[in-house]
Amino acid sequence: MAVREIRLLGDPILKSVCSEVTDFDQATSLVADLLETTQLPGRAGVAANQIGVGLRAFSFNVNGHLGYLINPKIVETSGEPELLDEGCLSVPGLWHKTPRYPRAIAEGQLLDGSTIRIEGSGLLAQALQHECDHLDGMVYLDRLELEERRSAMRKLRETDWFMK
């Protein structure tokens, strides 16, 4: 197990759709690294591509509940999308109002291959949507409404880490 370095926006893996996990035995070390990386303070979730692995897996740490999903997908959302403050480890220092559903249900697998369903509201719903987006090659900036996105792109260009 190891805390892995987070890839920053501009790294091509963050804009790539991740592949399904087919070998669950080999995914054991990936899941262990994701869980350890997510346990650092201030982290609600980490997707595999954020640590440089193009496989469909993520970990989450919300309200003291640490977990992971392999081959996850959002199967249901409910409520009207709300504009929530959102940030991302791969886009450090920026927070923007992002439309997210207040409730989400994700299904995926555990390391033993069994299926699990996670229902979340509030921050957990937001994290499930955010991490599944990562695995589809999206970052939260891709979800922003037009004016918020323009502001975000301006602020992104002003950071000391982006494309320098």
DSSP file (Angstrom, degrees, kcal/mol; ACC not computed):
  #  RESIDUE AA STRUCTURE BP1 BP2  ACC     N-H-->O    O-->H-N    N-H-->O    O-->H-N    TCO  KAPPA ALPHA  PHI   PSI    X-CA   Y-CA   Z-CA
    1    1 A M              0   0    0      0, 0.0     2,-0.3     0, 0.0    32,-0.1   0.000 360.0 360.0 360.0 145.9    0.0    0.0    0.0
    2    2 A A        -     0   0    0     27,-0.2     2,-0.6     2,-0.0    35,-0.3  -0.985 360.0-113.0-157.7 145.9    1.1    3.5   -0.8
    3    3 A V        -     0   0    0     -2,-0.3     2,-0.3    33,-0.2    31,-0.1  -0.738  45.8-148.3 -75.7 124.2   -0.1    7.1   -0.9
    4    4 A R        -     0   0    0     -2,-0.6     2,-0.1    29,-0.4    48,-0.1  -0.692  14.8-102.9-102.1 150.7    0.1    7.8   -4.6
    5    5 A E        -     0   0    0     -2,-0.3     2,-0.5    46,-0.1    -1,-0.1  -0.435  36.4-122.3 -68.0 139.7    0.8   11.2   -6.3
    6    6 A I        -     0   0    0     -2,-0.1    45,-0.2    83,-0.1     2,-0.2  -0.734  20.4-129.7 -88.2 128.9   -2.3   12.9   -7.7
    7    7 A R        -     0   0    0     43,-3.5     2,-0.2    -2,-0.5     3,-0.1  -0.546  24.5-134.6 -75.7 142.1   -2.2   13.7  -11.4
    8    8 A L    >   -     0   0    0     -2,-0.2     3,-2.3     1,-0.1     6,-0.2  -0.667  31.3 -81.0-101.3 153.8   -3.0   17.3  -12.3
    9    9 A L  T 3  S+     0   0    0     81,-3.0   154,-0.4     1,-0.3    -1,-0.1  -0.243 117.9  50.4 -50.9 133.6   -5.3   18.6  -15.0
   10   10 A G  T 3  S+     0   0    0      1,-0.5    -1,-0.3   152,-0.1     5,-0.0  -0.023  78.8 114.5 115.8 -25.5   -3.3   18.6  -18.3
   11   11 A D    X   -     0   0    0     -3,-2.3     3,-1.9     1,-0.1    -1,-0.5  -0.677  69.8-135.5 -74.5 124.5   -2.2   15.0  -17.8
   12   12 A P  G >  S+     0   0    0      0, 0.0     3,-1.4     0, 0.0     4,-0.2   0.757  97.6  69.6 -56.8 -27.3   -3.9   13.1  -20.7
   13   13 A I  G >  S+     0   0    0      1,-0.3     3,-1.1     2,-0.2   124,-0.1   0.797  90.8  61.8 -64.0 -25.3   -5.0   10.2  -18.4
   14   14 A L  G <  S+     0   0    0     -3,-1.9    -1,-0.3     1,-0.2    36,-0.1   0.710 106.3  44.9 -73.2 -18.4   -7.5   12.5  -16.7
   15   15 A K  G <  S+     0   0    0     -3,-1.4     2,-0.4    -4,-0.4    -1,-0.2   0.227  96.9  97.5-106.6  12.5   -9.3   13.0  -20.0
   16   16 A S  S <  S-     0   0    0     -3,-1.1   121,-0.4    -4,-0.2     2,-0.4  -0.821  78.3-117.9-104.2 140.6   -9.3    9.3  -21.0
   17   17 A V        -     0   0    0     -2,-0.4   119,-0.2   119,-0.2     2,-0.1  -0.623  37.5-125.1 -73.5 129.4  -12.2    6.9  -20.4
   18   18 A C        -     0   0    0    117,-2.8    37,-0.3    -2,-0.4     2,-0.2  -0.419  19.0-117.3 -79.6 152.1  -11.0    4.2  -18.0
   19   19 A S  B     -a   55   0A   0     35,-2.6    37,-2.5     1,-0.1    52,-0.2  -0.525  33.4 -96.2 -86.1 152.6  -11.2    0.5  -18.9
   20   20 A E        -     0   0    0     35,-0.2     2,-0.5    -2,-0.2    -1,-0.1  -0.359  36.8-115.6 -63.5 144.9  -13.2   -2.1  -16.9
   21   21 A V        +     0   0    0     35,-0.3     3,-0.1     1,-0.2    -1,-0.1  -0.750  42.6 163.4 -80.1 126.7  -11.4   -4.1  -14.3
   22   22 A T        +     0   0    0     -2,-0.5     2,-0.8     1,-0.2    -1,-0.2   0.613  62.5  60.7-116.4 -24.7  -11.4   -7.7  -15.3
   23   23 A D     >  +     0   0    0      1,-0.2     4,-1.0     2,-0.1    -1,-0.2  -0.851  58.8 180.0-108.7  97.0   -8.7   -9.2  -13.0
   24   24 A F  T  4 S+     0   0    0     -2,-0.8     4,-0.5     1,-0.2    -1,-0.2   0.785  78.8  60.2 -70.9 -27.2   -9.8   -8.6   -9.5
   25   25 A D  T >4 S+     0   0    0      1,-0.2     3,-1.0     2,-0.2     4,-0.3   0.922 107.3  45.7 -64.6 -42.5   -6.7  -10.2   -8.0
   26   26 A Q  T 3> S+     0   0    0      1,-0.2     4,-0.6     2,-0.1     3,-0.4   0.728 104.4  64.0 -72.1 -20.2   -4.5   -7.7   -9.7
   27   27 A A  H 3X S+     0   0    0     -4,-1.0     4,-2.8     1,-0.2     5,-0.2   0.606  79.5  86.8 -77.4 -10.9   -6.9   -4.9   -8.5
   28   28 A T  H <> S+     0   0    0     -3,-1.0     4,-2.2    -4,-0.5    -1,-0.2   0.916  91.2  42.7 -57.1 -47.6   -6.1   -5.6   -4.9
   29   29 A S  H  > S+     0   0    0     -3,-0.4     4,-2.3    -4,-0.3    -1,-0.2   0.858 112.7  54.2 -70.4 -33.3   -3.0   -3.4   -4.7
   30   30 A L  H  X S+     0   0    0     -4,-0.6     4,-2.6     2,-0.2    -2,-0.2   0.945 110.2  46.2 -62.3 -48.0   -4.8   -0.6   -6.7
   31   31 A V  H  X S+     0   0    0     -4,-2.8     4,-2.7     1,-0.2     5,-0.2   0.909 111.4  52.1 -62.4 -42.2   -7.7   -0.6   -4.2
   32   32 A A  H  X S+     0   0    0     -4,-2.2     4,-2.3    -5,-0.2    -1,-0.2   0.921 111.8  46.4 -60.2 -43.9   -5.3   -0.6   -1.3
   33   33 A D  H  X S+     0   0    0     -4,-2.3     4,-2.6     2,-0.2   -29,-0.4   0.900 111.9  51.1 -65.9 -40.7   -3.4    2.4   -2.8
   34   34 A L  H  X S+     0   0    0     -4,-2.6     4,-2.2     2,-0.2    -2,-0.2   0.933 111.7  47.2 -61.5 -45.5   -6.7    4.3   -3.5
   35   35 A L  H  X S+     0   0    0     -4,-2.7     4,-1.3     1,-0.2    -2,-0.2   0.919 114.2  46.4 -63.8 -43.3   -7.9    3.8    0.0
   36   36 A E  H  < S+     0   0    0     -4,-2.3     4,-0.4    -5,-0.2     3,-0.2   0.902 113.3  49.2 -66.6 -39.5   -4.7    4.9    1.6
   37   37 A T  H >< S+     0   0    0     -4,-2.6     3,-0.8   -35,-0.3    -1,-0.2   0.860 110.8  50.9 -67.0 -35.4   -4.5    7.9   -0.8
   38   38 A T  H 3< S+     0   0    0     -4,-2.2     5,-0.3     1,-0.2    -1,-0.2   0.742  95.7  70.9 -74.5 -23.3   -8.1    8.9    0.1
   39   39 A Q  T 3< S+     0   0    0     -4,-1.3    -1,-0.2    -3,-0.2    -2,-0.2   0.624  71.9 107.0 -73.0 -11.6   -7.5    8.7    3.8
   40   40 A L  S X  S-     0   0    0     -3,-0.8     3,-1.1    -4,-0.4    -3,-0.0  -0.379  88.9 -83.8 -64.1 147.6   -5.3   11.9    3.8
   41   41 A P  T 3  S+     0   0    0      0, 0.0    -1,-0.1     0, 0.0     3,-0.1  -0.167 111.4  22.4 -55.6 141.6   -7.2   14.8    5.4
   42   42 A G  T 3  S+     0   0    0      1,-0.2     2,-0.6    -3,-0.1    -2,-0.1   0.592  90.7 122.5  82.6  11.8   -9.5   16.8    3.1
   43   43 A R    <   +     0   0    0     -3,-1.1    -1,-0.2    -5,-0.3     3,-0.1  -0.928  31.1 173.7-115.0 122.0  -10.1   14.1    0.6
   44   44 A A  S    S-     0   0    0     -2,-0.6    17,-2.1     1,-0.3     2,-0.3   0.639  71.1 -14.0 -95.0 -18.2  -13.6   12.8   -0.2
   45   45 A G  E     -B   60   0B   0     15,-0.3     2,-0.3    -8,-0.1    -1,-0.3  -0.956  48.4-153.9-176.4 157.5  -12.5   10.6   -3.0
   46   46 A V  E     -B   59   0B   0     13,-1.9    13,-2.4    -2,-0.3     2,-0.3  -0.975  14.8-148.9-143.7 128.6   -9.8    9.5   -5.5
   47   47 A A  E >>  -B   58   0B   0     -2,-0.3     3,-1.3    11,-0.2     4,-0.6  -0.678  28.1-114.7 -94.2 152.6  -10.3    7.9   -8.9
   48   48 A A  G >4>S+     0   0    0      9,-2.8     5,-2.3     7,-0.3     3,-1.5   0.866 115.0  56.2 -56.1 -40.6   -7.8    5.4  -10.3
   49   49 A N  G >45S+     0   0    0      6,-0.3     3,-1.2     1,-0.3    -1,-0.3   0.759  95.9  66.3 -68.0 -20.4   -6.9    7.7  -13.2
   50   50 A Q  G <45S+     0   0    0     -3,-1.3   -43,-3.5     1,-0.3    -1,-0.3   0.723 106.1  42.8 -69.4 -19.5   -6.0   10.5  -10.7
   51   51 A I  G <<5S-     0   0    0     -3,-1.5    -1,-0.3    -4,-0.6    -2,-0.2   0.143 131.0 -94.9-109.7  17.8   -3.1    8.2   -9.6
   52   52 A G  T < 5S+     0   0    0     -3,-1.2     2,-0.5     1,-0.2    -3,-0.2   0.630  87.0 121.6  87.9  15.1   -2.2    7.3  -13.1
   53   53 A V      < -     0   0    0     -5,-2.3     2,-1.2    -6,-0.1    -2,-0.2  -0.955  52.5-149.7-116.3 121.7   -4.1    4.0  -13.5
   54   54 A G        +     0   0    0     -2,-0.5   -35,-2.6    -5,-0.1     2,-0.3  -0.220  58.5 112.9 -86.0  46.9   -6.6    3.8  -16.4
   55   55 A L  B    S-a   19   0A   0     -2,-1.2     2,-1.5   -37,-0.3    -7,-0.3  -0.874  76.8-105.0-119.1 152.9   -9.0    1.4  -14.7
   56   56 A R  S    S+     0   0    0    -37,-2.5    15,-3.6    -2,-0.3   -35,-0.3  -0.588  75.7 108.9 -80.6  89.3  -12.6    1.9  -13.5
   57   57 A A  E     + C   0  70B   0     -2,-1.5    -9,-2.8    13,-0.3     2,-0.3  -0.970  34.8 172.7-156.9 147.0  -12.1    2.1   -9.7
   58   58 A F  E     -BC  47  69B   0     11,-2.1    11,-2.4    -2,-0.3     2,-0.3  -0.985  18.0-143.4-150.6 161.1  -12.4    4.8   -7.0
   59   59 A S  E     -BC  46  68B   0    -13,-2.4   -13,-1.9    -2,-0.3     2,-0.3  -0.859  15.0-162.9-119.3 159.4  -12.3    5.2   -3.3
   60   60 A F  E     -BC  45  67B   0      7,-2.6     7,-2.4    -2,-0.3   -15,-0.3  -0.979  14.9-169.4-142.0 154.8  -14.3    7.5   -1.1
   61   61 A N  E     + C   0  66B   0    -17,-2.1     2,-0.5    -2,-0.3     5,-0.2  -0.752  26.2 157.2-145.8  90.7  -14.0    8.9    2.4
   62   62 A V  E >   - C   0  65B   0      3,-2.0     3,-2.0    -2,-0.3   -18,-0.1  -0.974  68.1 -16.1-127.5 125.0  -17.2   10.7    3.4
   63   63 A N  T 3  S-     0   0    0     -2,-0.5    -1,-0.2     1,-0.3     3,-0.1   0.866 128.9 -50.1  52.6  41.6  -18.4   11.4    6.9
   64   64 A G  T 3  S+     0   0    0      1,-0.2     2,-0.7    -3,-0.1    -1,-0.3   0.495 111.2 122.6  79.4   2.9  -16.2    8.7    8.3
   65   65 A H  E <   -C   62   0B   0     -3,-2.0    -3,-2.0     2,-0.0     2,-0.4  -0.875  41.4-170.9-103.3 107.7  -17.3    6.1    5.8
   66   66 A L  E     +C   61   0B   0     -2,-0.7     2,-0.3    -5,-0.2    -5,-0.2  -0.831  24.4 131.4 -98.6 131.6  -14.3    4.8    3.8
   67   67 A G  E     -C   60   0B   0     -7,-2.4    -7,-2.6    -2,-0.4     2,-0.3  -0.934  35.3-140.1-162.1-175.8  -15.0    2.6    0.8
   68   68 A Y  E     -C   59   0B   0     -2,-0.3     2,-0.4    -9,-0.3    -9,-0.2  -0.971   3.3-151.2-152.4 162.2  -14.4    1.8   -2.8
   69   69 A L  E     -C   58   0B   0    -11,-2.4   -11,-2.1    -2,-0.3     2,-0.4  -0.997   6.4-154.7-138.4 139.0  -16.1    0.7   -6.0
   70   70 A I  E    S+CD  57 109B   0     39,-2.0    39,-2.7    -2,-0.4   -13,-0.3  -0.928  83.1   1.4-110.2 138.9  -14.8   -1.2   -8.9
   71   71 A N  E    S-     0   0B   0    -15,-3.6    -1,-0.2    -2,-0.4   -14,-0.1   0.904  93.7-176.4  51.3  48.0  -16.4   -0.8  -12.3
   72   72 A P  E     +     0   0B   0      0, 0.0     2,-0.3     0, 0.0    36,-0.2  -0.332  15.5 177.8 -76.9 155.8  -18.9    1.7  -10.9
   73   73 A K  E     - D   0 107B   0     34,-2.0    34,-2.5    -2,-0.1     2,-0.6  -0.973  34.4-115.7-150.6 146.6  -21.7    3.4  -12.6
   74   74 A I  E     + D   0 106B   0     -2,-0.3    32,-0.3    32,-0.2     3,-0.1  -0.728  32.9 176.6 -78.8 122.0  -24.4    5.8  -11.5
   75   75 A V  E     +     0   0B   0     30,-2.7     2,-0.3    -2,-0.6    31,-0.2   0.607  62.6  12.8-104.5 -16.1  -27.6    4.0  -11.9
   76   76 A E  E     - D   0 105B   0     29,-1.4    29,-2.8     2,-0.0     2,-0.3  -0.961  53.3-177.0-160.7 141.3  -30.0    6.6  -10.5
   77   77 A T  E     - D   0 104B   0     -2,-0.3     2,-0.3    27,-0.2    27,-0.2  -0.954  13.6-172.5-130.4 155.0  -30.1   10.2   -9.5
   78   78 A S  E     + D   0 103B   0     25,-1.8    25,-1.3    -2,-0.3     2,-0.1  -0.981  39.2  38.3-148.3 162.0  -33.0   12.1   -8.0
   79   79 A G  S    S-     0   0    0     -2,-0.3    24,-0.1    23,-0.2     3,-0.0  -0.142  93.1 -57.7  87.4 170.1  -33.9   15.6   -7.1
   80   80 A E        -     0   0    0      1,-0.1    20,-0.1    21,-0.1    -2,-0.1  -0.697  65.3 -98.4 -83.8 137.0  -33.2   18.8   -9.0
   81   81 A P        -     0   0    0      0, 0.0     2,-0.3     0, 0.0    20,-0.3  -0.278  42.0-155.2 -55.1 139.3  -29.5   19.5   -9.7
   82   82 A E  E     -F  100   0C   0     18,-3.1    18,-2.4    16,-0.1     2,-0.8  -0.882  20.2-115.7-116.3 148.5  -28.1   22.0   -7.2
   83   83 A L  E     +F   99   0C   0     -2,-0.3     2,-0.4    16,-0.2    14,-0.1  -0.771  45.2 179.4 -85.1 110.6  -25.1   24.3   -7.6
   84   84 A L  E     -F   98   0C   0     14,-2.6    14,-3.1    -2,-0.8     2,-0.3  -0.878  36.3-105.0-116.2 143.6  -22.7   23.0   -5.0
   85   85 A D  E     +F   97   0C   0     -2,-0.4     2,-0.4    12,-0.2    12,-0.2  -0.504  50.9 177.2 -62.3 128.1  -19.2   24.2   -4.1
   86   86 A E  E     +F   96   0C   0     10,-1.7    10,-2.4    -2,-0.3     2,-0.2  -0.998  15.1 173.1-140.8 142.1  -16.9   21.6   -5.6
   87   87 A G  E     -     0   0C   0     -2,-0.4     2,-0.3     8,-0.2     8,-0.1  -0.744  15.4-145.6-132.3-177.9  -13.1   21.2   -5.9
   88   88 A C  E >   -F   91   0C   0      3,-0.5     3,-1.6     6,-0.5     6,-0.3  -0.979  21.7-132.7-156.5 138.5  -10.8   18.5   -7.1
   89   89 A L  T 3  S+     0   0    0     -2,-0.3    -1,-0.1     1,-0.3   -83,-0.1   0.795 112.4  54.9 -61.3 -27.7   -7.4   17.2   -6.1
   90   90 A S  T 3  S+     0   0    0      1,-0.3   -81,-3.0   -82,-0.1    -1,-0.3   0.506 112.3  43.3 -84.8  -4.3   -6.5   17.3   -9.8
   91   91 A V  E X  S-F   88   0C   0     -3,-1.6     3,-1.4   -83,-0.2    -3,-0.5  -0.545  91.5-163.4-133.5  65.1   -7.4   20.9  -10.0
   92   92 A P  E 3   +     0   0C   0      0, 0.0    69,-0.1     0, 0.0    -3,-0.1  -0.173  63.4  14.6 -64.0 141.6   -5.9   22.3   -6.8
   93   93 A G  E 3  S+     0   0C   0      1,-0.2     2,-0.4    -5,-0.1    -4,-0.1   0.359  98.6 105.9  86.7  -5.5   -6.9   25.6   -5.3
   94   94 A L  E <   +     0   0C   0     -3,-1.4    -6,-0.5    -6,-0.3     2,-0.4  -0.915  40.0 178.4-113.9 135.0  -10.1   26.1   -7.4
   95   95 A W  E     +     0   0C   0     -2,-0.4     2,-0.3    -8,-0.1    -8,-0.2  -1.000  10.0 172.8-131.6 133.2  -13.6   25.7   -6.1
   96   96 A H  E     -F   86   0C   0    -10,-2.4   -10,-1.7    -2,-0.4     2,-0.6  -0.979  41.8 -96.7-142.7 153.8  -16.7   26.3   -8.3
   97   97 A K  E     -F   85   0C   0     -2,-0.3    48,-0.4   -12,-0.2   -12,-0.2  -0.584  48.7-174.6 -70.1 114.9  -20.4   26.0   -8.2
   98   98 A T  E     -F   84   0C   0    -14,-3.1   -14,-2.6    -2,-0.6     2,-0.4  -0.942  27.1-118.7-119.3 131.7  -21.1   22.7   -9.9
   99   99 A P  E     +F   83   0C   0      0, 0.0     2,-0.3     0, 0.0   -16,-0.2  -0.569  45.4 162.0 -72.7 123.4  -24.5   21.3  -10.7
  100  100 A R  E     -F   82   0C   0    -18,-2.4   -18,-3.1    -2,-0.4    26,-0.1  -0.993  41.5-111.1-139.9 145.3  -25.0   17.9   -8.9
  101  101 A Y        -     0   0    0     -2,-0.3   -22,-0.1   -20,-0.3    28,-0.1  -0.526  24.4-132.5 -71.5 142.2  -28.0   15.9   -8.1
  102  102 A P  S    S+     0   0    0      0, 0.0    20,-1.6     0, 0.0     2,-0.4   0.711  91.0  36.9 -72.4 -18.6  -28.7   15.8   -4.3
  103  103 A R  E     +DE  78 121B   0    -25,-1.3   -25,-1.8    18,-0.2     2,-0.3  -0.994  67.8 172.1-133.2 141.9  -29.2   12.0   -4.3
  104  104 A A  E     -DE  77 120B   0     16,-2.5    16,-2.9    -2,-0.4     2,-0.5  -0.997  18.3-155.4-147.2 147.1  -27.3    9.4   -6.3
  105  105 A I  E     -DE  76 119B   0    -29,-2.8   -30,-2.7    -2,-0.3   -29,-1.4  -0.993  15.3-172.5-123.1 127.3  -27.1    5.6   -6.4
  106  106 A A  E     -DE  74 118B   0     12,-2.6    12,-3.1    -2,-0.5     2,-0.4  -0.930   6.0-160.8-118.4 143.6  -24.0    3.9   -7.7
  107  107 A E  E     +DE  73 117B   0    -34,-2.5   -34,-2.0    -2,-0.4     2,-0.3  -0.946  28.4 130.3-119.5 146.0  -23.5    0.2   -8.4
  108  108 A G  E     - E   0 116B   0      8,-2.3     8,-2.8    -2,-0.4     2,-0.3  -0.865  45.8 -84.6-165.8-161.2  -20.1   -1.5   -8.7
  109  109 A Q  E     -DE  70 115B   0    -39,-2.7   -39,-2.0    -2,-0.3     6,-0.2  -0.860  21.3-136.4-126.1 158.8  -18.1   -4.4   -7.5
  110  110 A L    >   -     0   0    0      4,-2.2     3,-2.3    -2,-0.3   -41,-0.1  -0.539  44.7 -90.8-100.4 174.4  -15.9   -5.3   -4.6
  111  111 A L  T 3  S+     0   0    0      1,-0.3   -84,-0.1    -2,-0.2   -83,-0.1   0.761 126.2  58.9 -61.4 -25.4  -12.6   -7.2   -4.8
  112  112 A D  T 3  S-     0   0    0      2,-0.1    -1,-0.3     1,-0.0     3,-0.1   0.444 119.6-110.0 -83.2   2.6  -14.4  -10.5   -4.4
  113  113 A G  S <  S+     0   0    0     -3,-2.3    -2,-0.1     1,-0.3    -1,-0.0   0.321  73.2 138.3  89.0  -8.0  -16.4   -9.7   -7.5
  114  114 A S        -     0   0    0      1,-0.1    -4,-2.2    -5,-0.1     2,-0.3  -0.323  55.5-112.9 -69.8 155.3  -19.7   -9.3   -5.6
  115  115 A T  E     -E  109   0B   0     -6,-0.2     2,-0.4    -3,-0.1    -6,-0.3  -0.691  32.2-171.3 -91.1 140.8  -22.0   -6.4   -6.6
  116  116 A I  E     -E  108   0B   0     -8,-2.8    -8,-2.3    -2,-0.3     2,-0.4  -0.969  11.4-154.2-131.8 148.3  -22.6   -3.5   -4.2
  117  117 A R  E     -E  107   0B   0     -2,-0.4     2,-0.5   -10,-0.2   -10,-0.2  -0.989   9.0-165.7-123.3 126.9  -25.0   -0.6   -4.3
  118  118 A I  E     -E  106   0B   0    -12,-3.1   -12,-2.6    -2,-0.4     2,-0.5  -0.963   1.1-164.2-118.3 123.8  -24.2    2.6   -2.6
  119  119 A E  E     +E  105   0B   0     -2,-0.5     2,-0.4   -14,-0.2   -14,-0.2  -0.898  17.4 175.5-105.4 131.9  -27.0    5.2   -2.0
  120  120 A G  E     -E  104   0B   0    -16,-2.9   -16,-2.5    -2,-0.5     2,-0.3  -0.976  19.0-171.8-139.1 151.4  -25.9    8.7   -1.1
  121  121 A S  E >   -E  103   0B   0     -2,-0.4     3,-1.2   -18,-0.2     4,-0.4  -0.904  64.3  -1.3-129.6 164.0  -27.2   12.1   -0.4
  122  122 A G  T 3> S+     0   0    0    -20,-1.6     4,-2.2    -2,-0.3     5,-0.2  -0.339 134.1   1.1  60.3-131.2  -25.4   15.4    0.1
  123  123 A L  H 3> S+     0   0    0      1,-0.2     4,-2.7     2,-0.2    -1,-0.3   0.849 134.8  53.4 -61.8 -37.2  -21.6   15.0    0.0
  124  124 A L  H <> S+     0   0    0     -3,-1.2     4,-2.6     2,-0.2    -1,-0.2   0.920 109.4  48.5 -66.0 -41.7  -21.7   11.3   -0.7
  125  125 A A  H  > S+     0   0    0     -4,-0.4     4,-2.1   -23,-0.3    -2,-0.2   0.918 112.7  49.2 -60.8 -42.6  -24.0   11.8   -3.7
  126  126 A Q  H  X S+     0   0    0     -4,-2.2     4,-2.7     1,-0.2    -2,-0.2   0.919 111.7  48.5 -62.6 -44.5  -21.6   14.6   -4.9
  127  127 A A  H  X S+     0   0    0     -4,-2.7     4,-2.8     2,-0.2     5,-0.3   0.903 109.3  52.3 -64.9 -41.9  -18.6   12.3   -4.5
  128  128 A L  H  X S+     0   0    0     -4,-2.6     4,-2.0     1,-0.2    -1,-0.2   0.931 114.2  43.0 -59.8 -45.3  -20.2    9.4   -6.3
  129  129 A Q  H  X S+     0   0    0     -4,-2.1     4,-2.1    -5,-0.2    -2,-0.2   0.917 114.7  50.4 -66.2 -43.6  -21.0   11.6   -9.3
  130  130 A H  H  X S+     0   0    0     -4,-2.7     4,-1.8     2,-0.2    -2,-0.2   0.927 113.3  44.1 -61.0 -48.2  -17.6   13.3   -9.2
  131  131 A E  H  X S+     0   0    0     -4,-2.8     4,-1.7     2,-0.2    -1,-0.2   0.884 112.0  51.8 -70.8 -38.1  -15.6   10.1   -9.1
  132  132 A C  H  X S+     0   0    0     -4,-2.0     4,-0.9    -5,-0.3    -1,-0.2   0.895 107.2  55.1 -63.6 -37.7  -17.7    8.4  -11.8
  133  133 A D  H ><>S+     0   0    0     -4,-2.1     5,-2.5     1,-0.2     3,-1.1   0.933 104.0  54.7 -57.4 -45.7  -17.1   11.4  -14.0
  134  134 A H  H ><5S+     0   0    0     -4,-1.8     3,-2.2     1,-0.3    -1,-0.2   0.921 104.9  52.6 -53.5 -45.6  -13.4   11.0  -13.6
  135  135 A L  H 3<5S+     0   0    0     -4,-1.7  -117,-2.8     1,-0.3    -1,-0.3   0.701 106.8  53.8 -68.0 -18.1  -13.6    7.4  -14.8
  136  136 A D  T <<5S-     0   0    0     -3,-1.1    -1,-0.3    -4,-0.9  -119,-0.2   0.252 126.9-100.1 -95.8  10.7  -15.4    8.7  -17.9
  137  137 A G  T < 5S+     0   0    0     -3,-2.2     2,-0.3  -121,-0.4    -3,-0.2   0.726  83.6 123.8  81.7  22.7  -12.6   11.2  -18.6
  138  138 A M      < -     0   0    0     -5,-2.5     2,-0.3    -6,-0.1    -1,-0.3  -0.879  44.1-158.8-116.0 148.3  -14.3   14.2  -17.2
  139  139 A V    >   -     0   0    0     -2,-0.3     3,-2.1    -3,-0.1     4,-0.4  -0.821  40.4-102.5-113.2 163.2  -13.3   16.7  -14.5
  140  140 A Y  G >  S+     0   0    0     -2,-0.3     3,-1.8     1,-0.3     4,-0.5   0.785 117.3  69.7 -59.4 -26.9  -15.8   18.8  -12.6
  141  141 A L  G >  S+     0   0    0      1,-0.3     3,-1.0     2,-0.2    -1,-0.3   0.813  89.8  63.6 -59.4 -29.0  -14.9   21.8  -14.7
  142  142 A D  G <  S+     0   0    0     -3,-2.1    -1,-0.3     1,-0.2    -2,-0.2   0.692 101.0  52.1 -67.6 -18.3  -16.6   20.1  -17.7
  143  143 A R  G <  S+     0   0    0     -3,-1.8    -1,-0.2    -4,-0.4    -2,-0.2   0.528  84.1 116.2 -94.2  -8.9  -20.0   20.2  -15.8
  144  144 A L  S <  S-     0   0    0     -3,-1.0   -46,-0.1    -4,-0.5     2,-0.1  -0.251  71.3-109.4 -67.5 147.9  -19.9   24.0  -15.0
  145  145 A E     >  -     0   0    0    -48,-0.4     4,-2.9     1,-0.1     5,-0.2  -0.375  44.2 -94.4 -69.3 158.8  -22.5   26.3  -16.4
  146  146 A L  H  > S+     0   0    0      1,-0.2     4,-2.3     2,-0.2     5,-0.2   0.841 121.1  40.1 -49.0 -55.2  -21.1   28.7  -19.1
  147  147 A E  H  > S+     0   0    0      1,-0.2     4,-2.1     2,-0.2    -1,-0.2   0.899 117.3  49.5 -66.3 -39.4  -20.3   31.8  -17.1
  148  148 A E  H  > S+     0   0    0      1,-0.2     4,-2.4     2,-0.2    -1,-0.2   0.886 110.7  51.6 -65.0 -37.8  -18.9   29.7  -14.2
  149  149 A R  H  X S+     0   0    0     -4,-2.9     4,-2.7     2,-0.2    -2,-0.2   0.907 107.7  51.2 -66.0 -42.1  -16.8   27.8  -16.7
  150  150 A R  H  X S+     0   0    0     -4,-2.3     4,-2.0    -5,-0.2    -2,-0.2   0.928 112.0  47.3 -59.8 -44.6  -15.4   30.9  -18.2
  151  151 A S  H  X S+     0   0    0     -4,-2.1     4,-2.5     1,-0.2    -2,-0.2   0.912 111.8  50.8 -61.9 -43.2  -14.4   32.2  -14.7
  152  152 A A  H  X S+     0   0    0     -4,-2.4     4,-2.7     1,-0.2    -2,-0.2   0.906 109.1  49.9 -63.0 -43.0  -12.9   28.8  -13.9
  153  153 A M  H  X S+     0   0    0     -4,-2.7     4,-2.1     2,-0.2    -1,-0.2   0.887 110.5  50.7 -65.1 -38.1  -10.8   28.7  -17.1
  154  154 A R  H  X S+     0   0    0     -4,-2.0     4,-0.9    -5,-0.2    -2,-0.2   0.943 113.7  44.3 -62.6 -48.1   -9.5   32.2  -16.4
  155  155 A K  H  X S+     0   0    0     -4,-2.5     4,-0.6     1,-0.2     3,-0.4   0.864 109.9  56.7 -65.5 -36.1   -8.5   31.3  -12.8
  156  156 A L  H >< S+     0   0    0     -4,-2.7     3,-1.3     1,-0.2     6,-0.3   0.922 104.4  51.6 -61.3 -45.2   -7.0   28.0  -14.0
  157  157 A R  H 3< S+     0   0    0     -4,-2.1    -1,-0.2     1,-0.3    -2,-0.2   0.752 106.8  56.1 -64.2 -23.2   -4.7   29.9  -16.4
  158  158 A E  H 3< S+     0   0    0     -4,-0.9    -1,-0.3    -3,-0.4    -2,-0.2   0.571  85.2 104.7 -85.6  -9.9   -3.6   32.1  -13.4
  159  159 A T  S << S-     0   0    0     -3,-1.3   -66,-0.0    -4,-0.6    -3,-0.0  -0.269  74.7-129.6 -69.3 160.3   -2.5   29.1  -11.3
  160  160 A D  S    S+     0   0    0      1,-0.2    -1,-0.1     3,-0.0    -3,-0.1   0.412 102.1  46.4 -89.3   2.8    1.2   28.4  -10.9
  161  161 A W  S >  S+     0   0    0     -5,-0.2     3,-0.6   -69,-0.1     2,-0.5   0.647  81.8 100.7-116.0 -21.0    0.8   24.7  -11.8
  162  162 A F  T 3  S-     0   0    0     -6,-0.3  -152,-0.1     1,-0.2   -71,-0.0  -0.583 105.4 -31.1 -81.7 119.3   -1.3   24.6  -14.9
  163  163 A M  T 3         0   0    0     -2,-0.5    -1,-0.2  -154,-0.4    -2,-0.1   0.795 360.0 360.0  51.5  39.5    0.5   24.1  -18.2
  164  164 A K    <         0   0    0     -3,-0.6    -1,-0.1    -4,-0.1    -2,-0.1   0.421 360.0 360.0 -97.7 360.0    3.6   25.9  -17.1
